[in-house]
């Protein structure tokens, strides 16, 4: 098996029609290797979500090339990929099937996912009866339950109660020690510092800086002060 | 998915969608059946019951009304209306549902990289299940009325269904794609299908010549209904109908695949 890696080469995503077209991402070159935990920072509309979705294979690039090695799991908007009228249990099965897991593996892993989600009796109730935090726990359990090699998280850090955050952090650290990749976008810089070792600073669809997390954050603070 | 490369051509993506989508039959089976079942959640009579009752009552009413007014020359008219409606419901369900194939599944498409084919097959499967349930009640009524002609021709129902479902798949690729871009298409198709019900020989019979005959002749649905209805109640298989259907299907598949391939990498941005 090859080790996990994300490679973006001159990736550009153009949206809109000719006179009004704009670049959601412009000439992005990144190389993320196994074991890297990358935090994406940047203002709203910088292209963070688009970049994560492009890495997840959801948005095909207009130009350039994206190469991802490893089993990808993405957590984007909450509520995406959940059936409100189905039970938590059914949603786990559905998520697993959709991400292409074979039946045997699903049967093997489902109990550990239920345990991690820790929803008690609610696991057999329809999702619409869940609080937002519970739905999040379930989704996170689904996304990480099959030990993904590449985990993409969009604004998921800093959500949920303290207990969930600790659980999520522990699980992500475990993924990372297995030499897997985590890429996340967040506005919560202190929390990001606890998890990530690298940072990608994005603005207007372009990479301003990519490197050691402390250096990138320092550079960004410096720029903000100079404004 | 264990590897992703964005350099795949649209053509190979299209083939991957259809092949890999078919391989993951468990997924669309689960999605389709659970969507149908949850629609009847907390209903006492359930999916099976309500479909059978609703289509059964409908057929019964038709048999009573149209069986009554038919003269000797069209003894079988009630049966003809029932079986015509049966196929038309499938056709129109496939066509109208296929418009929303990408729009209504956007939440999945935007969350996981997966073969789009899964949703195409799911859409067709749902219509097919509903069709089978309708067949149950229509079958009982047709048999009770002694309208089904038991002959070897009945075997032709199978290829007829296969080719109709194939058209359903093509319809998803074609209408689903253009409706993702131009949202008027769905409404237009709805309008057309409501209109088509009356210009297709279901509630009337196509005599040769005359206005009705001409309308029926140039209406493709006439032939799609004929390949199913004729072997069922007339023990006939019309070579003309089959030829027309095969030709239309061939051209439709070609158009669908080229439209879909052309737009494959853009669809997600339209949702």
Interface residues (C-beta under 8 A of the other chain):
Chain A: X11 X15 X53 X54 X56 X57 X58 X59 X60 X61 X64 X65 X66 X67 X68 X69 X70 X71 X72 X74 X76 X77 X79 X80 X81 X82 X83 X85 X86 X90 X93 X94 X97 X98 X99 X100 X103 X126 X149
Chain B: X1 X2 X3 X4 X5 X6 X7 X24 X26 X27 X30 X31 X34 X38 X41 X107 X108 X109 X110 X111 X112 X113 X114 X118 X265 X268 X269
